[in-house]
Amino acid sequence: MAEDLQKSKITVLMSTYNGEKYLTEQIESILNQRNVDVNILVRDDGSTDQTLTILKKYQEKGALVFYTGENLGPQRSFLHLLQNAPQCNYYAFADQDDVWLEDKLYSGIKEISSYGNHPALYTCQTQMTDQYLERIPTPQLHPRCTFGESLVYAYASGCTMVFNHALRTVITAYQPAFIDMHDWWIVSIAAAMKAHIVFDHSAHILYRQHSRNVKGLNDSKFKEWKQRIQRLLHKQQIRYHSALELYKGYYALLPQESKELIDLFIISKKSFKHRLRLLMDSRYKCGDKKTWVLFKLSVLLNTY
């Protein structure tokens, strides 16, 4: 089995934006992946530092291909990459400032290689580090990997994902008008469509935390809870609008249980009776207790 997997081709999709400080280290860690045939496609999201100089150097060596575009933000930039990527057996997303352990891609492919034409998604635990790659305490995730949970809880980091061409085809079939983050969007589609989802509790990535992170885990409990409360009170309704996009793009393709879950999630915005049903339905339960409690509060306040 391992000998066959060593021939697996995977396209790594990276979005860059003013990433000169850590970019070389990240690219090298991708090129050093073991037992896989790696191609790297980069979209630069409007950098003004030396990022393009670094990318040109690697492109001239044949190590990657990159293109540039207007500043879309990470979520739209990654979806643009996925839409324009060449066909491949497997795909993975890469941030510009992490470092990958040598077995990261192979670990993902190994878990989903047997699913053939059935959509499959792998994601894993991260190991957080400071800017110097010194390991720091990292929250341990225990997701249930259900569709109901995916409507509530964004547990999968895009930089840990490996997925097959069958899932890529489903994802790119619809372009959402609203998207919070690409990783939440993708895991929600996968779960809704009953794709095979694997969460690996072993970390295969050094997830660097620094002052210029575009999107990352918070560096203090105070900041974490401040942001959680702000989201609760400011009525951004990110979960609801994400569910609406899933409904618009995929409802006709969903299995019956997924239809039931998304129907209740959406109709509850207009009905207190249905919100009570939503609160009592264990199929939405998520693996993070704090998120689950705050979600219930947001349902009561009708701000989810």
DAZI-V347994 format. One record per pair of residues at least 12 apart in sequence whose ideal C-beta (glycine too) atoms are under 8 Angstrom apart, sorted by the first residue. I is the first residue (numbers start at 1). J is the second residue. Records with the same first field share a line. If there is no record, write none. Layout:
I: J ; J
//
This chain:
2: 35
5: 35 ; 36 ; 106 ; 109 ; 110 ; 113
6: 35 ; 36
7: 37
8: 36 ; 37 ; 89 ; 90 ; 109 ; 113
9: 36 ; 37 ; 39 ; 88 ; 89 ; 90
10: 36 ; 37 ; 38 ; 39 ; 88 ; 89 ; 90 ; 91 ; 92 ; 105 ; 109 ; 162
11: 39 ; 40 ; 41 ; 85 ; 86 ; 88 ; 90 ; 91 ; 92
12: 30 ; 38 ; 39 ; 40 ; 41 ; 91 ; 92 ; 93 ; 94 ; 105
13: 41 ; 42 ; 43 ; 78 ; 81 ; 82 ; 85 ; 91 ; 92 ; 93 ; 94
14: 26 ; 30 ; 40 ; 41 ; 42 ; 43 ; 81 ; 93 ; 94 ; 95 ; 96
15: 42 ; 43 ; 44 ; 45 ; 74 ; 77 ; 78 ; 81 ; 95 ; 96
16: 42 ; 43 ; 44 ; 45 ; 47 ; 51 ; 55 ; 66 ; 96
17: 44 ; 45 ; 46 ; 47 ; 51 ; 71 ; 74 ; 77 ; 96 ; 214
18: 47 ; 48 ; 49 ; 51 ; 212
19: 47 ; 49 ; 51 ; 96 ; 97
20: 47 ; 49 ; 50 ; 51 ; 53 ; 54
21: 97 ; 212
22: 96 ; 97 ; 98 ; 208 ; 210
23: 51 ; 54 ; 55 ; 96 ; 97
24: 54
25: 99
26: 94 ; 95 ; 96 ; 97 ; 98 ; 99 ; 100
27: 40 ; 54 ; 58 ; 63 ; 64
29: 98 ; 99 ; 100 ; 101 ; 102
30: 94 ; 100
31: 63
32: 102
33: 100 ; 102 ; 103 ; 104 ; 105 ; 106
34: 102 ; 103 ; 106
35: 103 ; 106
36: 105 ; 106 ; 109
38: 105
39: 64 ; 65 ; 86 ; 88
40: 58 ; 63 ; 64 ; 65 ; 94
41: 64 ; 65 ; 66 ; 81 ; 84 ; 85 ; 86
42: 55 ; 64 ; 65 ; 66 ; 67
43: 66 ; 67 ; 68 ; 69 ; 77 ; 80 ; 81 ; 84
44: 66 ; 67 ; 68 ; 69
45: 69 ; 70 ; 71 ; 72 ; 73 ; 74 ; 77
46: 68 ; 69 ; 70 ; 71
51: 96
52: 68
74: 181 ; 182 ; 214 ; 215
75: 179 ; 180 ; 181 ; 182 ; 185
76: 179 ; 182
78: 93 ; 158 ; 182
79: 171 ; 175 ; 179 ; 182 ; 185
82: 168 ; 171 ; 172
83: 172 ; 175
85: 168
87: 165
88: 165
89: 164 ; 165
90: 105 ; 108 ; 109 ; 112 ; 162 ; 163 ; 164 ; 165
91: 162 ; 163 ; 164 ; 165 ; 168
92: 105 ; 108 ; 161 ; 162 ; 163
93: 158 ; 159 ; 161 ; 182 ; 183
94: 159
95: 158 ; 159 ; 214
97: 208 ; 210 ; 212 ; 213
98: 159 ; 205 ; 206 ; 207 ; 208
99: 133 ; 205 ; 206 ; 208
100: 204 ; 205 ; 206
101: 203 ; 204 ; 205 ; 206
103: 204
104: 204 ; 205
105: 162
107: 122 ; 124 ; 200 ; 202 ; 204
108: 122 ; 124 ; 161 ; 162 ; 200 ; 204
109: 122 ; 162
111: 162 ; 198 ; 200
112: 162 ; 163 ; 164 ; 196 ; 198
115: 164 ; 166 ; 196
116: 166
117: 166
118: 166 ; 195 ; 196
119: 163 ; 164 ; 166 ; 167 ; 170 ; 190 ; 193 ; 195 ; 196
120: 163 ; 164 ; 166 ; 167 ; 195 ; 196 ; 197 ; 198
121: 156 ; 161 ; 162 ; 163 ; 167 ; 186 ; 187 ; 190 ; 195 ; 196 ; 197 ; 198
122: 161 ; 162 ; 163 ; 197 ; 198 ; 200
123: 155 ; 156 ; 157 ; 160 ; 161 ; 162 ; 187 ; 197 ; 198 ; 199 ; 200
124: 160 ; 199 ; 200 ; 201 ; 202 ; 203 ; 204 ; 205
125: 138 ; 140 ; 141 ; 160 ; 199 ; 200 ; 201 ; 202 ; 203
126: 138 ; 157 ; 159 ; 160 ; 203 ; 205 ; 207
127: 203 ; 205 ; 206 ; 207
128: 207 ; 209 ; 217
129: 206 ; 207 ; 208 ; 209
130: 208 ; 209 ; 210
131: 208 ; 209 ; 210 ; 211
133: 206 ; 208
135: 206
136: 209
138: 203 ; 207
139: 217
140: 201
141: 155 ; 199 ; 201 ; 287 ; 288
142: 201 ; 287 ; 288
143: 155 ; 156 ; 199 ; 286 ; 287 ; 288
144: 285 ; 286 ; 287
145: 191 ; 197 ; 198 ; 199
146: 191 ; 283
147: 188 ; 191 ; 192 ; 194 ; 257 ; 258 ; 261
148: 261 ; 281 ; 283 ; 284 ; 285
149: 191 ; 284 ; 285 ; 286 ; 287
150: 184 ; 187 ; 188 ; 190 ; 191 ; 192
151: 188 ; 239 ; 242 ; 243 ; 261 ; 262 ; 265 ; 284
152: 239 ; 284 ; 286 ; 291 ; 292 ; 295
153: 286 ; 287 ; 288 ; 291 ; 292 ; 295
154: 180 ; 181 ; 183 ; 184 ; 187
155: 187 ; 199 ; 286 ; 287 ; 288
156: 183 ; 184 ; 186 ; 187 ; 199
157: 183 ; 207
158: 181 ; 182 ; 183 ; 186
159: 205 ; 207
160: 204 ; 205
161: 183 ; 186 ; 187
163: 186 ; 190
167: 186 ; 189 ; 190 ; 195
170: 189 ; 190 ; 193 ; 195 ; 250 ; 253
171: 185 ; 186 ; 189
173: 249
174: 248 ; 249 ; 250
176: 245 ; 248 ; 249
177: 245
178: 241 ; 242 ; 244 ; 245
179: 242 ; 245
180: 238 ; 241 ; 242
181: 215
184: 242
185: 242 ; 245
188: 242 ; 246
189: 246 ; 250
191: 258
192: 246 ; 250 ; 254 ; 258 ; 262
193: 250 ; 253 ; 254 ; 255 ; 258
194: 255 ; 258
228: 290 ; 294
232: 294 ; 297 ; 298 ; 301 ; 303
233: 303
234: 303
235: 303
236: 303
237: 303 ; 304
239: 265 ; 295 ; 298 ; 304
240: 265 ; 266 ; 269 ; 304
243: 262 ; 265 ; 266
244: 266
246: 262
247: 262 ; 266
257: 283
261: 283 ; 284
264: 277 ; 278 ; 281
265: 278 ; 284
268: 299
269: 302
275: 299 ; 300 ; 302
278: 299
279: 296 ; 299 ; 300
//
